[in-house]
């Protein structure tokens, strides 16, 4: 075998090795993406279970808060803690979906759920408006998408107010997606 043929064979082997390594990298990326989706789903489920547990353990306070009833200072702290965890979970899930298009719940569902809770439960509305957690200077949520989230929630809230001017909802569903 002369050196030209050897050179050609070595180039062919090199190209095959490059193609095989690219296929291997592609498979690794696919597996990594799948693992990330599994982790995302697990963390969402865990967060949901934690929220359900928190709501269940403090059901009397939470339901009275959602109904807009008077609460003692310690009860108000509990209710606001539950509300803020709900808000934070909803907002973070919405950001993740907006940024990646990936998540167990799509962004429109998250906006609908949050706006529906504000619309249907007077105490939830009070908490949502009193928190000032929106995209304002010094707000409690400082994220570039916070203003867009706020706009989407209030746009959907406006639609709900037209569709359902006198909302009636089972208070037991307050804060549940």
Order of alpha helices (4+ residues) and beta strands (2+ residues): alpha-alpha-alpha-alpha-alpha-alpha
